[in-house]
Amino acid sequence: MLAALAEAALAVLARDGERGEAGWRMRTETRDGQPFEIRCDGPDLPSAVPAETILPSDIPKDPKWRGTHRLTVAPPLVAFDICWTPGAPLRIMTFSRGDWEDALLALAGRAD
């Protein structure tokens, strides 16, 4: 599910996002008028994220690690925040389930 949400967010950015200095951003509102922002910072806009995820217990072992890409979804508070470097495992910084998942999939045209 995490990869599907990330790919939906990246697809929305590819279709509707604006490129800025640090990456891509798209702002809209949910059906009930709440702000909804998707952002991907990095040197390019990938279409997918790494399949492998680092174990949460391994994250503190490398405190100086910096990813090349960061994807966030904020409806309106950040509910989804992942970082990665191509060829390395994905790091989940924040993931909070909620109605935003359906809103994101609908924005991407992938609603069930």
Helices and strands as residue ranges (DSSP letters): H 2-16, E 18-19, E 23-29, E 35-41, G 56-61, E 69-74, E 80-84, E 91-95, H 100-107
